[in-house]
Amino acid sequence: MRLTITYEMLVATYELLRTTPPFKGWKLPPSDEVSFHVIRTKECYGDHCYAKRHTIRVSYARHKTLRLLIETMAHEMVHMREIQLGVRQDVAHGKEFRKLAKIVCSRHGFDEGAF
């Protein structure tokens, strides 16, 4: 059975993760300052962009479990932290991302290789 992802689930997942280390220490913006969208693409699990505000999009087509949704949200939140640190958006999964991802995966028991 497929997990039916909703906007409300994205907001709740984001807020849950914001209360946990290391996200809590990063002081990411509250969910009402972030745009969330459920998308249907099979091309990616999700993405993050920043123009005037952070936007996180998560693919309905790629998520079958709550665990995977949580991991994807955590991944996109690492990209948010990169923006806070001044990392250029066109540097995807570079040195800083890998450093932050290692911390997140260690704290939350995620598979670093799949993250």
Kinemage of the C-alpha trace (Angstrom):
@kinemage 1
@onewidth
@group {chain A} dominant
@subgroup {mainchain}
@vectorlist {calphas} color= white
{ca met a 1} P 0.000 0.000 0.000
{ca arg a 2} L 1.283 3.442 -0.919
{ca leu a 3} L 1.589 6.258 1.595
{ca thr a 4} L -0.734 9.087 0.553
{ca ile a 5} L 1.339 12.205 1.137
{ca thr a 6} L -0.486 15.424 1.926
{ca tyr a 7} L 0.556 19.006 2.492
{ca glu a 8} L -0.293 18.583 6.177
{ca met a 9} L 2.038 15.589 6.416
{ca leu a 10} L 4.897 17.605 4.928
{ca val a 11} L 4.364 20.397 7.460
{ca ala a 12} L 4.107 17.931 10.368
{ca thr a 13} L 7.223 16.031 9.284
{ca tyr a 14} L 9.185 19.251 8.951
{ca glu a 15} L 8.071 20.500 12.370
{ca leu a 16} L 8.836 17.144 13.996
{ca leu a 17} L 12.369 17.146 12.621
{ca arg a 18} L 12.867 20.802 13.660
{ca thr a 19} L 12.471 19.702 17.289
{ca thr a 20} L 15.298 17.152 17.041
{ca pro a 21} L 19.077 17.520 16.925
{ca pro a 22} L 20.848 18.692 14.887
{ca phe a 23} L 17.969 20.602 13.248
{ca lys a 24} L 16.915 22.247 16.513
{ca gly a 25} L 20.307 23.922 16.814
{ca trp a 26} L 20.219 25.116 13.213
{ca lys a 27} L 17.279 27.449 13.872
{ca leu a 28} L 15.538 26.678 10.577
{ca pro a 29} L 12.453 28.809 9.863
{ca pro a 30} L 9.057 27.687 11.166
{ca ser a 31} L 6.830 25.860 8.703
{ca asp a 32} L 4.641 28.915 8.074
{ca glu a 33} L 7.690 30.583 6.495
{ca val a 34} L 8.348 27.623 4.150
{ca ser a 35} L 6.375 26.606 1.054
{ca phe a 36} L 5.562 22.891 0.835
{ca his a 37} L 4.285 21.084 -2.241
{ca val a 38} L 3.384 17.500 -3.060
{ca ile a 39} L 4.490 16.678 -6.593
{ca arg a 40} L 3.935 13.605 -8.762
{ca thr a 41} L 7.262 13.278 -10.574
{ca lys a 42} L 9.147 9.986 -10.578
{ca glu a 43} L 12.373 11.810 -11.440
{ca cys a 44} L 13.320 12.645 -7.830
{ca tyr a 45} L 12.250 12.055 -4.239
{ca gly a 46} L 12.094 15.747 -3.498
{ca asp a 47} L 13.876 19.035 -3.884
{ca his a 48} L 14.568 22.326 -2.183
{ca cys a 49} L 15.003 25.778 -3.621
{ca tyr a 50} L 15.339 29.222 -2.164
{ca ala a 51} L 14.272 32.440 -3.828
{ca lys a 52} L 12.436 34.778 -1.461
{ca arg a 53} L 11.532 31.864 0.794
{ca his a 54} L 12.418 28.212 1.178
{ca thr a 55} L 10.388 25.760 -0.880
{ca ile a 56} L 10.381 22.008 -0.286
{ca arg a 57} L 8.693 19.695 -2.763
{ca val a 58} L 8.224 15.967 -2.135
{ca ser a 59} L 7.199 13.410 -4.743
{ca tyr a 60} L 4.078 11.381 -4.061
{ca ala a 61} L 5.169 8.873 -6.715
{ca arg a 62} L 8.463 7.996 -4.983
{ca his a 63} L 7.267 7.520 -1.386
{ca lys a 64} L 5.660 4.352 -0.087
{ca thr a 65} L 6.618 4.597 3.591
{ca leu a 66} L 6.608 7.179 6.345
{ca arg a 67} L 10.265 6.421 7.065
{ca leu a 68} L 11.227 7.392 3.524
{ca leu a 69} L 9.191 10.604 3.788
{ca ile a 70} L 11.034 11.515 7.000
{ca glu a 71} L 14.420 10.800 5.401
{ca thr a 72} L 13.553 12.880 2.338
{ca met a 73} L 12.409 15.806 4.471
{ca ala a 74} L 15.618 15.594 6.519
{ca his a 75} L 17.630 15.597 3.273
{ca glu a 76} L 15.896 18.743 2.050
{ca met a 77} L 16.392 20.383 5.439
{ca val a 78} L 20.135 19.821 5.059
{ca his a 79} L 19.888 21.850 1.848
{ca met a 80} L 18.122 24.574 3.841
{ca arg a 81} L 21.023 24.625 6.283
{ca glu a 82} L 23.441 24.980 3.387
{ca ile a 83} L 21.605 28.156 2.338
{ca gln a 84} L 21.936 29.499 5.887
{ca leu a 85} L 25.676 28.809 5.700
{ca gly a 86} L 26.026 30.568 2.361
{ca val a 87} L 26.628 27.493 0.195
{ca arg a 88} L 25.698 28.173 -3.423
{ca gln a 89} L 22.524 26.404 -4.566
{ca asp a 90} L 24.212 25.080 -7.696
{ca val a 91} L 26.624 23.000 -5.584
{ca ala a 92} L 24.499 19.915 -5.020
{ca his a 93} L 25.687 17.343 -2.497
{ca gly a 94} L 29.152 18.824 -2.139
{ca lys a 95} L 31.539 18.748 0.795
{ca glu a 96} L 29.334 20.792 3.156
{ca phe a 97} L 26.243 18.724 2.322
{ca arg a 98} L 28.102 15.475 3.013
{ca lys a 99} L 29.402 16.843 6.330
{ca leu a 100} L 25.923 17.885 7.485
{ca ala a 101} L 24.313 14.696 6.145
{ca lys a 102} L 26.744 12.576 8.143
{ca ile a 103} L 25.638 14.332 11.349
{ca val a 104} L 21.924 13.963 10.511
{ca cys a 105} L 22.262 10.298 9.541
{ca ser a 106} L 24.215 9.507 12.697
{ca arg a 107} L 21.619 11.199 14.931
{ca his a 108} L 18.574 9.675 13.220
{ca gly a 109} L 19.821 6.249 12.119
{ca phe a 110} L 19.509 6.965 8.401
{ca asp a 111} L 21.609 5.133 5.823
{ca glu a 112} L 24.248 7.695 4.848
{ca gly a 113} L 24.824 6.032 1.471
{ca ala a 114} L 21.153 6.371 0.515
{ca phe a 115} L 20.697 9.808 2.069
